[in-house]
Structure formats: C-alpha cells, structure tokens
Amino acid sequence: MVAPLPSVERAAQSAKVKAVPGFLRHSPTRPQVNGKEVTANSGKTGETINPANEEALSLAAESDKAEVDDAPKVARRAFEEGTLPAITPHQPARFLLGLVELTNKHADELAELENLNNGKPASQARSADIAVAVGIFGSHGSGQRADSPRNEKDRRCQAEGCTAT
C-alpha cells in the first residue's frame, strides 16, 4: 500500500462531509480489470491535483498502452461470456434505479469530491452535475423499454466502455 500524501491528509481534515475523509485516505490506487484489482504493468502512479491549492489529492495507477488497448477486449469478453447476456430485460432498470437511490443518498459526498477534484462549487456540482446524472440514470431505468433495439445498442456500448449516440 502506498503511504498517504500529506496533502491528502490536509484535504481529508478540511472536508465538510463526514464520509469524504475516509474516501480520500483509502481511495483505490490500483486499476480494476475484469472485476479484480490489479497492479498496473508500469508500476507507476500519478497524482490527481486539487486545482484550489495545486496539491496532490490522490494517487492513481498509470496503466500502460497495452493495458489501455486491452480494456475493450476484456469488456467484450465479459459481455459475451459473462453474466450480462443472461440477465432479464428488467434487471438493468432495477440496477439503474438503485443507482439513482445511491447517488441521491450520497449526493453531498459526491459534490464535495467533485469540488476537490475540479474546483466547481459543491452546491453547483450537486444541483447540476449530480442532478443530471440522476436524471439520466432514472430515465434509462424507467423510461425505456428494456428489450428495444436502442437499449441493446446502449448495453453493448456500455459493456465496451463506449457511448452510444
């Protein structure tokens, strides 16, 4: 485990929302591939910088080109051979509506983390970014027929880490 940065500790101590310090102190520093935490081939980490004070906010693994190139292949394999093809049309809707509930429940934490990450006022992050995310999750979770051709396109794109237009 990487030793915490003094600047992360300062950010954690100044956090306004109770859950944020724990996240900052224990945020993941390794990439996840196929649902498992792995060590980046490069062994390098990069810093996420807090724009308000230009201090390191967290460390994140730096994946190399081969790992980045392999990500769509791993996602495709998970889509074709994993559990996704076997789920019922209603399961993604339940998942997305659950995501709406969790996002609303943790909106204050998400807003503060967004503030630390990019300098946007937490109130604006909560009323704009988080509200938009909740709206998107909710509309896809309740407003779309699960077996529509468009939904199938979205599922395939999401499994490959892409965006459908």
C-alpha positions as CSV (number, residue, x, y, z in Angstrom):
1,M,0.0,0.0,0.0
2,V,1.2,3.5,-0.9
3,A,1.8,5.9,2.0
4,P,-0.8,8.7,2.2
5,L,0.4,12.1,0.9
6,P,0.4,14.9,3.5
7,S,-1.7,17.0,1.1
8,V,-4.4,14.2,1.1
9,E,-4.4,14.3,4.8
10,R,-4.9,18.1,4.7
11,A,-7.8,17.7,2.3
12,A,-9.3,15.0,4.4
13,Q,-9.1,17.2,7.5
14,S,-10.8,20.1,5.8
15,A,-13.6,18.0,4.4
16,K,-17.1,19.2,5.3
17,V,-19.0,15.9,4.7
18,K,-18.3,13.1,7.1
19,A,-17.7,10.3,4.6
20,V,-15.2,12.2,2.4
21,P,-12.1,11.9,4.6
22,G,-12.3,8.1,4.7
23,F,-12.6,8.0,0.9
24,L,-9.6,10.3,0.4
25,R,-7.5,8.4,2.8
26,H,-8.4,5.0,1.3
27,S,-9.2,5.7,-2.3
28,P,-8.1,2.9,-4.7
29,T,-4.7,3.4,-6.3
30,R,-4.8,0.3,-8.5
31,P,-6.8,-0.3,-11.7
32,Q,-9.7,-2.8,-11.8
33,V,-9.7,-5.3,-14.7
34,N,-12.4,-7.9,-15.0
35,G,-13.8,-7.0,-11.6
36,K,-10.4,-7.5,-9.8
37,E,-7.9,-5.0,-8.5
38,V,-4.6,-5.5,-10.3
39,T,-1.2,-3.8,-10.3
40,A,-0.5,-1.6,-13.3
41,N,2.2,-3.0,-15.5
42,S,4.1,0.2,-15.3
43,G,4.1,0.2,-11.5
44,K,3.7,4.0,-11.7
45,T,1.2,6.2,-10.0
46,G,0.1,9.7,-10.9
47,E,-1.4,12.4,-8.8
48,T,-4.8,13.9,-9.0
49,I,-4.3,17.6,-8.4
50,N,-6.7,19.8,-6.4
51,P,-7.0,23.0,-8.5
52,A,-7.7,25.2,-5.5
53,N,-4.2,24.7,-4.0
54,E,-2.4,22.6,-6.6
55,E,-1.7,19.9,-4.1
56,A,-2.0,16.2,-4.7
57,L,-5.4,15.0,-3.8
58,S,-5.0,11.3,-4.5
59,L,-2.8,8.8,-6.3
60,A,-3.9,6.6,-9.2
61,A,-2.3,3.9,-11.1
62,E,-0.9,4.8,-14.5
63,S,-1.8,2.0,-16.9
64,D,0.5,1.5,-19.9
65,K,-0.6,1.4,-23.6
66,A,-1.0,-2.4,-23.6
67,E,-3.4,-2.2,-20.7
68,V,-5.4,0.6,-22.2
69,D,-5.6,-1.3,-25.5
70,D,-6.6,-4.5,-23.8
71,A,-9.6,-2.9,-21.9
72,P,-12.1,-3.1,-24.8
73,K,-11.2,-6.7,-25.3
74,V,-11.7,-7.6,-21.7
75,A,-15.1,-5.7,-21.7
76,R,-16.1,-7.5,-24.9
77,R,-15.2,-10.9,-23.3
78,A,-17.2,-10.0,-20.2
79,F,-20.2,-9.0,-22.3
80,E,-20.1,-12.2,-24.4
81,E,-19.1,-14.7,-21.8
82,G,-20.1,-13.1,-18.5
83,T,-23.5,-12.8,-16.9
84,L,-24.7,-9.8,-18.9
85,P,-26.2,-11.8,-21.8
86,A,-28.3,-13.9,-19.4
87,I,-29.9,-11.1,-17.4
88,T,-33.6,-10.3,-17.9
89,P,-34.7,-7.1,-19.5
90,H,-35.8,-5.7,-16.2
91,Q,-32.6,-6.2,-14.3
92,P,-30.7,-3.2,-15.8
93,A,-33.7,-1.0,-14.9
94,R,-33.6,-2.1,-11.3
95,F,-29.8,-1.6,-11.3
96,L,-30.2,2.0,-12.7
97,L,-33.0,2.9,-10.3
98,G,-30.8,1.6,-7.4
99,L,-28.0,3.8,-8.7
100,V,-30.4,6.8,-8.6
101,E,-31.2,6.0,-5.0
102,L,-27.5,5.6,-4.1
103,T,-26.5,8.8,-5.9
104,N,-29.2,10.8,-4.1
105,K,-28.2,9.3,-0.8
106,H,-24.5,10.2,-1.3
107,A,-25.0,13.5,-3.2
108,D,-23.3,15.6,-0.6
109,E,-20.2,13.4,-0.6
110,L,-20.1,13.3,-4.4
111,A,-20.5,17.1,-4.6
112,E,-17.6,17.7,-2.2
113,L,-15.4,15.2,-4.1
114,E,-16.3,17.0,-7.3
115,N,-15.3,20.3,-5.7
116,L,-12.0,19.0,-4.6
117,N,-11.3,17.3,-8.0
118,N,-12.1,20.2,-10.3
119,G,-12.8,23.3,-8.2
120,K,-16.5,23.5,-9.1
121,P,-18.5,24.8,-6.1
122,A,-20.1,21.8,-4.3
123,S,-23.5,23.5,-4.5
124,Q,-23.2,23.7,-8.3
125,A,-22.0,20.2,-8.6
126,R,-24.9,18.9,-6.6
127,S,-27.6,21.0,-8.4
128,A,-26.2,20.4,-11.9
129,D,-23.8,17.5,-12.4
130,I,-25.3,15.1,-9.8
131,A,-28.9,16.1,-10.7
132,V,-28.1,15.4,-14.4
133,A,-26.6,12.0,-13.6
134,V,-29.7,11.1,-11.5
135,G,-31.9,12.2,-14.4
136,I,-30.0,10.1,-16.9
137,F,-29.9,7.0,-14.6
138,G,-33.6,7.5,-13.8
139,S,-34.8,7.9,-17.4
140,H,-32.9,4.9,-18.6
141,G,-34.1,2.9,-15.6
142,S,-37.8,3.7,-16.1
143,G,-38.5,5.3,-19.4
144,Q,-37.0,2.9,-21.9
145,R,-38.3,-0.4,-23.0
146,A,-35.7,-2.9,-21.8
147,D,-35.9,-5.0,-25.0
148,S,-35.7,-2.2,-27.5
149,P,-33.0,-2.2,-30.2
150,R,-31.8,1.1,-28.8
151,N,-31.4,-0.4,-25.4
152,E,-29.4,-3.3,-26.8
153,K,-27.1,-0.8,-28.5
154,D,-26.6,1.0,-25.2
155,R,-25.9,-2.2,-23.4
156,R,-23.2,-3.2,-25.9
157,C,-21.6,0.2,-25.8
158,Q,-21.6,0.4,-22.0
159,A,-20.1,-3.1,-21.8
160,E,-17.3,-1.9,-24.1
161,G,-16.8,1.3,-22.2
162,C,-18.2,3.4,-25.1
163,T,-21.0,5.9,-25.6
164,A,-23.9,5.5,-27.9
165,T,-25.3,8.5,-29.8
